[in-house]
């Protein structure tokens, strides 16, 4: 599942980088994906929306076994 998550994050990454941010995969455990938001995303007040409505939604659509995405 980790490789699938990496592939989806690679598809999302250009959108984040266009706004000066990035995302790093930290771990995948029991359907929970742990990521670290980087660059402009790390301190952005909209980062929760980016995480839940963007990254988590896309990962869940692409990989049904993903239960949640958490920032660490």
trRosetta pair geometry for C-beta under 8 A, 3 or more apart (Angstrom, degrees):
i j d omega theta_ij theta_ji phi_ij phi_ji
1 4 5.5 -54 -156 36 43 115
1 5 6.3 45 149 -22 72 103
1 28 5.6 -156 104 145 105 148
1 31 8.0 -71 170 -94 165 49
1 63 6.7 110 -153 -171 92 140
1 65 6.2 -92 -117 85 134 132
1 66 7.9 161 -175 -69 122 77
2 5 5.6 -53 -150 35 33 113
2 6 6.4 36 152 -21 65 104
2 25 7.5 125 -161 160 87 145
2 28 4.7 -166 -90 27 79 136
3 6 5.6 -50 -149 33 34 114
3 7 6.6 36 152 -21 64 103
4 7 5.8 -55 -153 33 32 111
4 8 6.6 27 153 -14 66 105
4 62 7.4 177 166 132 103 106
4 63 5.2 120 132 -93 131 131
5 8 5.9 -58 -150 38 32 107
5 9 6.2 32 154 -18 67 108
5 25 6.2 120 122 -119 116 139
5 28 5.6 175 1 -78 157 137
5 33 5.6 175 -138 -118 141 127
5 59 6.5 23 -128 -138 82 117
5 63 6.6 -57 -75 3 69 164
5 66 7.3 123 -95 -87 103 123
6 9 5.7 -56 -145 39 30 111
6 10 6.3 36 153 -25 64 104
6 25 6.0 -79 -91 -8 76 159
7 10 5.6 -51 -151 31 31 115
7 11 6.9 30 149 -18 61 102
8 11 5.6 -54 -157 32 38 112
8 12 6.5 30 148 -15 68 107
8 58 6.3 165 177 131 116 102
8 59 5.5 126 117 -104 152 69
8 62 4.8 155 -104 84 133 160
8 63 6.7 -108 -28 -16 150 112
9 12 5.5 -57 -145 41 37 109
9 13 6.1 59 152 -47 68 97
9 23 5.8 -125 -157 94 111 119
9 25 5.9 -146 -9 -52 169 108
9 35 7.6 173 -112 -111 134 132
9 55 7.6 25 -109 -144 81 104
9 59 7.9 15 -61 -84 75 108
10 13 5.6 -30 -143 6 30 125
11 14 7.8 -53 179 16 31 99
11 58 7.8 -150 90 164 113 138
12 15 6.0 -63 -174 36 55 111
12 16 6.5 45 140 -16 83 109
12 23 6.9 -4 100 31 118 140
12 54 7.2 120 -153 154 126 101
12 55 6.1 93 177 -108 165 75
12 58 5.9 144 -81 84 122 158
13 16 5.7 -63 -150 40 37 109
13 17 5.9 33 158 -19 73 110
13 22 6.5 21 -147 -141 91 76
13 23 6.5 -128 -99 39 77 92
14 17 5.6 -56 -139 41 32 111
14 18 6.3 44 157 -32 64 100
15 18 5.8 -47 -153 22 30 116
15 19 7.4 11 153 -2 58 103
15 54 7.9 -149 105 -166 139 131
16 19 6.3 -71 -163 44 36 99
16 21 4.4 -83 177 89 91 96
16 22 5.5 131 118 -99 123 28
16 23 5.8 132 -1 -16 176 94
16 39 7.8 126 152 59 99 127
16 41 6.0 -15 -161 -51 111 138
16 50 7.5 95 -107 -174 99 132
17 20 7.4 60 -165 -74 37 10
17 21 6.8 -115 -81 69 32 48
17 22 5.8 39 -80 -83 80 82
17 39 7.8 72 -114 45 56 166
19 40 5.9 -124 131 80 81 141
19 41 7.5 88 95 -61 112 85
20 39 5.3 -159 147 156 67 120
20 40 3.5 69 99 -16 105 134
20 41 7.9 176 95 -25 69 69
21 37 6.5 -21 -171 -175 121 91
21 38 6.4 139 -169 81 68 55
21 39 4.3 -179 -122 80 39 109
21 40 4.4 -94 -62 61 83 81
21 41 3.1 85 -149 -25 138 99
21 42 7.3 171 -132 -12 98 65
21 44 7.1 -52 -77 -13 136 136
21 50 7.8 3 98 177 166 165
22 37 7.6 147 81 -164 47 50
22 38 4.3 -25 68 68 94 108
22 39 5.0 86 9 5 87 122
22 41 6.7 -149 37 20 34 127
23 35 5.2 -4 -173 179 102 132
23 36 7.2 150 -160 75 54 46
23 37 5.9 -28 -104 -106 74 56
23 38 6.8 -176 -83 17 22 88
23 41 7.0 -35 -68 81 75 165
23 55 6.4 147 -110 -105 163 141
24 35 6.4 147 73 -164 45 74
24 36 4.5 -16 60 58 103 98
24 38 5.8 61 -14 -26 106 125
25 28 7.4 -16 -172 -41 115 93
25 33 7.3 -63 -134 -170 92 97
25 34 7.7 94 -167 82 57 58
25 35 5.8 -44 -104 -106 43 81
26 34 4.3 -65 70 112 112 99
26 35 6.0 176 4 -107 92 21
26 36 5.5 93 -52 -24 114 95
26 72 5.3 -80 41 53 168 131
27 33 7.8 177 93 -154 49 41
27 34 4.5 15 53 46 84 118
27 72 7.9 21 26 9 100 157
28 31 8.0 21 -178 -92 86 8
28 32 7.3 165 -155 81 49 46
28 33 5.4 -11 -107 -106 81 68
28 34 7.4 -156 -74 20 35 75
29 32 5.4 -22 70 60 76 95
29 34 7.2 17 14 -10 100 113
30 67 7.5 -22 127 17 74 136
31 65 5.5 -120 -110 156 98 76
31 66 5.9 157 -167 -136 75 25
31 67 3.8 66 133 -7 119 105
31 68 7.3 73 126 21 86 69
32 67 5.8 -41 -71 62 65 105
32 68 5.1 -7 -120 64 82 93
32 69 7.7 162 -166 -93 59 26
32 70 6.2 10 179 2 106 114
33 56 7.9 177 56 -108 119 72
33 59 6.1 -83 14 174 159 164
33 66 5.8 -11 -20 -141 118 111
33 68 7.2 -162 30 97 71 47
33 69 4.6 -22 71 -110 104 76
33 70 7.2 164 84 24 51 66
34 69 7.8 166 -85 -161 24 56
34 70 5.3 -24 -108 71 70 95
34 71 7.8 110 -159 -136 64 9
34 72 4.7 22 -175 -15 110 130
35 51 7.5 -177 66 -130 122 100
35 55 6.8 -90 35 162 162 156
35 69 6.3 0 8 -173 115 102
35 70 7.4 156 26 80 69 44
35 71 6.2 -44 77 -106 76 56
35 72 7.1 146 66 20 25 85
36 42 7.9 7 166 -100 79 101
36 71 6.9 94 -115 -159 35 73
36 72 6.0 -62 -77 69 80 75
37 41 3.9 -115 180 124 109 112
37 42 5.1 171 108 -83 87 54
37 44 7.9 -97 149 32 141 102
37 47 5.4 142 112 -154 174 123
37 50 7.3 95 -117 93 138 129
37 51 6.9 -85 -57 -74 129 105
37 71 5.7 -25 -6 -129 103 121
38 41 6.3 38 57 55 32 105
38 42 5.6 11 -133 -48 22 112
39 42 6.3 141 55 -3 27 100
40 43 7.1 -79 -163 48 38 84
40 44 5.8 52 150 -52 73 115
41 44 5.5 -53 -137 15 32 123
41 47 5.4 111 -179 -113 71 103
41 50 6.2 -116 -139 95 108 162
42 47 7.2 48 -132 -99 8 151
43 47 7.7 149 77 -37 10 136
44 47 4.6 128 73 -48 89 90
44 50 7.2 49 88 -4 134 138
46 49 4.9 -48 -173 41 77 116
46 50 5.9 84 128 -27 85 98
47 50 5.3 -52 -145 37 38 116
47 51 6.1 40 155 -23 68 104
47 71 7.2 51 146 -79 116 162
48 51 5.7 -53 -147 36 30 112
48 52 6.1 7 164 0 67 112
49 52 6.4 -64 -133 49 26 94
49 53 5.0 -17 -174 24 69 121
49 54 7.2 68 135 -11 63 99
50 53 7.2 -45 -93 56 11 84
50 54 4.8 -27 -164 26 49 136
50 55 6.6 45 145 -11 69 100
51 54 6.9 28 -18 51 6 91
51 55 5.4 -37 -144 40 40 119
51 56 6.2 46 150 -21 62 104
51 69 6.1 -159 178 108 87 114
51 71 5.6 -73 -110 -45 152 110
52 55 7.7 11 -28 52 12 80
52 56 5.0 -19 -138 29 37 135
52 57 7.3 62 149 -31 47 90
52 69 7.3 -176 -96 64 46 104
53 56 7.4 25 -22 50 14 97
53 57 5.7 7 -170 -17 33 132
54 57 6.3 -73 -146 34 3 105
54 58 6.5 -9 165 -8 51 112
55 58 6.2 -64 -148 39 23 105
55 59 6.2 19 159 -16 64 112
55 69 5.5 -147 113 135 105 167
56 59 5.8 -59 -145 40 29 109
56 60 6.1 26 160 -18 66 109
56 66 7.7 -170 -155 140 66 126
56 68 6.8 -18 -136 -159 124 44
56 69 3.9 -146 -90 24 88 119
57 60 6.0 -59 -147 37 26 109
57 61 6.4 25 156 -18 63 109
58 61 5.8 -56 -148 37 30 111
58 62 6.2 18 158 -10 66 113
59 62 5.9 -65 -143 45 28 104
59 63 5.8 -33 177 39 69 104
59 66 4.7 -93 137 124 104 176
59 69 5.9 112 39 -61 147 127
60 63 7.1 -75 -118 66 19 64
60 64 7.1 51 -174 -116 59 37
60 66 5.1 -124 -90 81 58 110
62 66 8.0 35 68 6 76 135
63 66 4.7 78 92 -19 102 108
66 69 7.1 11 175 -55 121 86
